[in-house]
Amino acid sequence: MMRCSFLVSLASCCFDLPIDVADKPAWYMKIYPKNMIPCLEHENRVIGESLDVIKYMDSDFEGPRLFPDDSEKQRFAEELLAYSDTFNHAMLSSLTSKGSVTAEAVAALDKIEDSLSKFDDGPFFLGQFSLVDITYAPFVDGFKVFFAGIQNYDTAAGRPNMRRFIEEMDSIAAYAKTKQDPQELLAATKKKLGI
Ligand SMILES: N[C@@H](CCC(=O)N[C@@H](CS)C(=O)NCC(=O)O)C(=O)O
């Protein structure tokens, strides 16, 4: 079962709702006909798309803001959020290529490694913890497991910033509790990708 509640947990909200992505309950589609996870229902509004959900939660709920005030960091945050689909696509293409790791995937991982060193006031993408980390952490973590299990490649080897990022994320209890057993996750992903 994949827990898709980490965004909510990290933003200190009051839900903690595990949903099996492979077998979503019927009530979910009634709330969000697109039937993709996540979605957020709040004050009679339903918001889908993970990036929209985390931005909404950051701006409409109380607590520390997870989007920076600094304009340089804001620009970099938007750039990284916009890049997340490209990153995932590059990584998935490699996993389904039936060969070894593609140059495109290596370049995407190197871009993440470089991005993690842009600001030196902390181990996260913008230095301090932000929405960008929430966006990337499950992918960086998940792809580490998938590349090891499918292409025999350690995505964090020779990438010390990525290794540190993973360790720092794991030390956040609200994130750690959303993680699935790596072998179960790998098996489910292989099945889904037809590998
Ligand atoms: N662009 C969407 C993608 C959502 C997405 O792919 N969700 C996955 C789970 S993480 C899902 O619902 N998979 C089940 C399915 O495809 O039926 C977003 O960022 O919210």
PDBQT file of the ligand as one rigid body, heavy atoms in Angstrom, charges set to zero:
ROOT
HETATM    1  N1  LIG A 201       0.409  14.699 -12.323  1.00  0.00    +0.000 N 
HETATM    2  C1  LIG A 201      -0.233  14.010 -11.231  1.00  0.00    +0.000 C 
HETATM    3  C2  LIG A 201       0.192  12.542 -11.244  1.00  0.00    +0.000 C 
HETATM    4  C3  LIG A 201      -0.548  11.773 -10.185  1.00  0.00    +0.000 C 
HETATM    5  C4  LIG A 201      -0.182  10.299 -10.170  1.00  0.00    +0.000 C 
HETATM    6  O1  LIG A 201       0.446   9.767 -11.090  1.00  0.00    +0.000 OA
HETATM    7  N2  LIG A 201      -0.636   9.611  -9.118  1.00  0.00    +0.000 N 
HETATM    8  C5  LIG A 201      -0.401   8.191  -8.982  1.00  0.00    +0.000 C 
HETATM    9  C6  LIG A 201       0.013   7.836  -7.561  1.00  0.00    +0.000 C 
HETATM   10  S1  LIG A 201       1.437   8.672  -7.016  1.00  0.00    +0.000 SA
HETATM   11  C7  LIG A 201      -1.717   7.446  -9.186  1.00  0.00    +0.000 C 
HETATM   12  O2  LIG A 201      -2.773   7.952  -8.848  1.00  0.00    +0.000 OA
HETATM   13  N3  LIG A 201      -1.620   6.225  -9.706  1.00  0.00    +0.000 N 
HETATM   14  C8  LIG A 201      -2.724   5.342  -9.806  1.00  0.00    +0.000 C 
HETATM   15  C9  LIG A 201      -3.327   5.288 -11.165  1.00  0.00    +0.000 C 
HETATM   16  O3  LIG A 201      -2.684   5.690 -12.145  1.00  0.00    +0.000 OA
HETATM   17  O4  LIG A 201      -4.458   4.761 -11.254  1.00  0.00    +0.000 OA
HETATM   18  C10 LIG A 201       0.130  14.680  -9.899  1.00  0.00    +0.000 C 
HETATM   19  O5  LIG A 201       1.267  15.169  -9.782  1.00  0.00    +0.000 OA
HETATM   20  O6  LIG A 201      -0.700  14.729  -8.996  1.00  0.00    +0.000 OA
ENDROOT
TORSDOF 0
